[in-house]
Amino acid sequence: CKPKSSIAMEAQFEEASKLASSGDNAGLKGISQDQQKKLYGWFKQVNVGDCNVDKPGMLDFTGKAKWEAWNALKGTSKEDAMKAYVDAINEWKS
């Protein structure tokens, strides 16, 4: 059985990820690529855990940037990544 705070954070994370993924980042217009990479890294850390794929080749600029954002969070707990994601969405939403 999960603690209530964990369930509440999961619900907040679900709402935040819906906002971030809704058509053209509907509620997040104007966030930078750096902010997008941070969201990607936290999202992957929550849903997959530590980075478990090889680093993309040097010519795959997008894949490499995503990998670096995710890999930088190695060792971050699911709960900490969820909180960082929710806090960032709340701060950056328009």
C-alpha positions as a Markdown table, in Angstrom:
| # | Residue | x | y | z |
|---|---|---|---|---|
| 1 | Cys | 0.0 | 0.0 | 0.0 |
| 2 | Lys | 1.4 | 3.4 | -1.0 |
| 3 | Pro | 1.5 | 6.4 | 1.3 |
| 4 | Lys | -1.1 | 9.1 | 0.6 |
| 5 | Ser | 1.6 | 11.6 | -0.3 |
| 6 | Ser | 3.0 | 9.2 | -2.9 |
| 7 | Ile | -0.5 | 8.7 | -4.5 |
| 8 | Ala | -1.1 | 12.5 | -4.5 |
| 9 | Met | 2.3 | 13.1 | -6.2 |
| 10 | Glu | 1.5 | 10.5 | -8.8 |
| 11 | Ala | -1.8 | 12.2 | -9.5 |
| 12 | Gln | 0.0 | 15.5 | -9.8 |
| 13 | Phe | 2.6 | 14.0 | -12.1 |
| 14 | Glu | -0.1 | 12.5 | -14.4 |
| 15 | Glu | -1.9 | 15.9 | -14.7 |
| 16 | Ala | 1.5 | 17.7 | -15.4 |
| 17 | Ser | 2.5 | 15.1 | -18.0 |
| 18 | Lys | -0.9 | 15.5 | -19.7 |
| 19 | Leu | -0.4 | 19.3 | -19.8 |
| 20 | Ala | 3.1 | 18.9 | -21.2 |
| 21 | Ser | 2.1 | 16.4 | -23.9 |
| 22 | Ser | -1.1 | 18.1 | -25.0 |
| 23 | Gly | -0.9 | 19.4 | -28.6 |
| 24 | Asp | 2.2 | 21.5 | -29.1 |
| 25 | Asn | 2.8 | 21.7 | -25.4 |
| 26 | Ala | -0.4 | 23.6 | -25.1 |
| 27 | Gly | 0.1 | 24.9 | -21.6 |
| 28 | Leu | 3.9 | 25.3 | -22.0 |
| 29 | Lys | 4.3 | 27.6 | -24.9 |
| 30 | Gly | 7.7 | 29.3 | -25.1 |
| 31 | Ile | 9.7 | 27.0 | -22.9 |
| 32 | Ser | 13.3 | 26.6 | -24.0 |
| 33 | Gln | 15.0 | 23.5 | -25.5 |
| 34 | Asp | 16.9 | 23.2 | -22.2 |
| 35 | Gln | 13.7 | 23.2 | -20.2 |
| 36 | Gln | 12.2 | 20.6 | -22.6 |
| 37 | Lys | 15.3 | 18.4 | -22.1 |
| 38 | Lys | 14.9 | 18.6 | -18.4 |
| 39 | Leu | 11.3 | 17.6 | -18.6 |
| 40 | Tyr | 12.3 | 14.7 | -20.8 |
| 41 | Gly | 14.9 | 13.5 | -18.4 |
| 42 | Trp | 12.6 | 13.6 | -15.4 |
| 43 | Phe | 9.8 | 11.9 | -17.3 |
| 44 | Lys | 12.1 | 9.0 | -18.4 |
| 45 | Gln | 13.5 | 8.8 | -14.8 |
| 46 | Val | 10.0 | 8.4 | -13.4 |
| 47 | Asn | 8.8 | 5.9 | -16.0 |
| 48 | Val | 11.9 | 3.9 | -16.7 |
| 49 | Gly | 14.4 | 4.6 | -13.9 |
| 50 | Asp | 18.1 | 5.0 | -14.5 |
| 51 | Cys | 19.2 | 5.4 | -18.1 |
| 52 | Asn | 19.6 | 1.9 | -19.6 |
| 53 | Val | 20.4 | 2.5 | -23.2 |
| 54 | Asp | 23.7 | 3.2 | -25.0 |
| 55 | Lys | 24.6 | 6.8 | -25.8 |
| 56 | Pro | 23.5 | 7.6 | -29.4 |
| 57 | Gly | 26.1 | 8.4 | -32.1 |
| 58 | Met | 27.6 | 11.8 | -32.4 |
| 59 | Leu | 25.5 | 12.7 | -35.4 |
| 60 | Asp | 22.2 | 12.0 | -33.6 |
| 61 | Phe | 22.0 | 15.4 | -32.0 |
| 62 | Thr | 18.5 | 15.1 | -30.7 |
| 63 | Gly | 18.9 | 11.6 | -29.4 |
| 64 | Lys | 22.2 | 12.5 | -27.8 |
| 65 | Ala | 20.7 | 15.6 | -26.0 |
| 66 | Lys | 17.8 | 13.5 | -24.7 |
| 67 | Trp | 20.2 | 10.7 | -23.6 |
| 68 | Glu | 22.4 | 13.3 | -21.8 |
| 69 | Ala | 19.4 | 14.8 | -20.0 |
| 70 | Trp | 18.2 | 11.4 | -18.8 |
| 71 | Asn | 21.6 | 10.0 | -17.9 |
| 72 | Ala | 22.4 | 13.1 | -15.8 |
| 73 | Leu | 19.6 | 12.0 | -13.4 |
| 74 | Lys | 21.1 | 8.6 | -12.8 |
| 75 | Gly | 20.5 | 7.7 | -9.1 |
| 76 | Thr | 17.6 | 10.1 | -8.8 |
| 77 | Ser | 14.6 | 8.5 | -7.1 |
| 78 | Lys | 11.3 | 8.2 | -8.9 |
| 79 | Glu | 9.7 | 10.4 | -6.2 |
| 80 | Asp | 12.3 | 13.1 | -6.6 |
| 81 | Ala | 12.1 | 13.1 | -10.4 |
| 82 | Met | 8.3 | 13.3 | -10.1 |
| 83 | Lys | 8.4 | 16.2 | -7.8 |
| 84 | Ala | 11.0 | 18.1 | -10.0 |
| 85 | Tyr | 8.8 | 17.5 | -13.0 |
| 86 | Val | 5.6 | 18.7 | -11.3 |
| 87 | Asp | 7.4 | 21.7 | -9.8 |
| 88 | Ala | 8.8 | 22.7 | -13.2 |
| 89 | Ile | 5.5 | 22.3 | -15.0 |
| 90 | Asn | 3.8 | 24.5 | -12.4 |
| 91 | Glu | 6.5 | 27.1 | -12.7 |
| 92 | Trp | 6.6 | 27.1 | -16.5 |
| 93 | Lys | 3.0 | 26.8 | -17.5 |
| 94 | Ser | 1.5 | 29.8 | -19.2 |
